[in-house]
Amino acid sequence: VAGRSVSLGLGALLLLQVSSPATATILGIGPIVAIVMIALLFPDTHGRELEDITDEPVVLLPIH
């Protein structure tokens, strides 16, 4: 929600300063940057156990 609000406000400001195609191009770069950041900064957890990807200790509780 915050990203959409910022994007809307930024779009309004850009429309006042530059043309519509330039505004669309600038705002279109945001999702591309987000995809690259997620791909590079977040670890791949596919096929890994939950215990391997968390720092929290595993506590086994007895079943009655």
N, C-alpha and C positions, 0 to 999 in steps of 0.2 A: 504494500500500500504506500509506503514511504517513497519507494522508487518511482511509482506511477505519479505521485503528487509532485515530486521534484521534476520529473520529466515534463509534466504538464506546465509547470511554472517556467522551466527552462525553455520549453517550446514557445510559450507566449513571449518571453523576452527575446528569443532569437528571431521570431517573426517580425518584431518591431525593428530589428537591426539588419537582417539579411533577407534574402528571398525564400519562398516556400521550398523549392528544391534543395537549397543549401541547408535549411532547417531540418528537412526530412533526412538528409544525409548525415548530419551531425547527430541527430537523435537515433538514427539507425546504427551508429557505431557502438552505442552503449550495450546492447545485447551481445554484440560480437565480442566486446571486451569482457563481458561477464562469462561467456562461454569459454574463452581462453583462460581466464582466471580460475574457473572451476576445474578445467582440465589439467592445469599445471599446479595448482596450490592444494587441491584436495586429494587425499590418497585414494587409490583404487581398492575397494573392499570386496570386489567380486570373488566369490569362492573362498573367502576367509571366515574363520570362526569368530563369533562375537568376542570371545575371550582374547583373541589375538589382536583385535583392533581397539580395545578399551584399556585404559590405565587402572580402572577400578578393580579391586580384588574380588574374586569370585567367592561367594559365601554359599555353601551348600546347607540347606535346611533339612532336618529329618522329616520324613513323611510318616504320619501316624495313621 
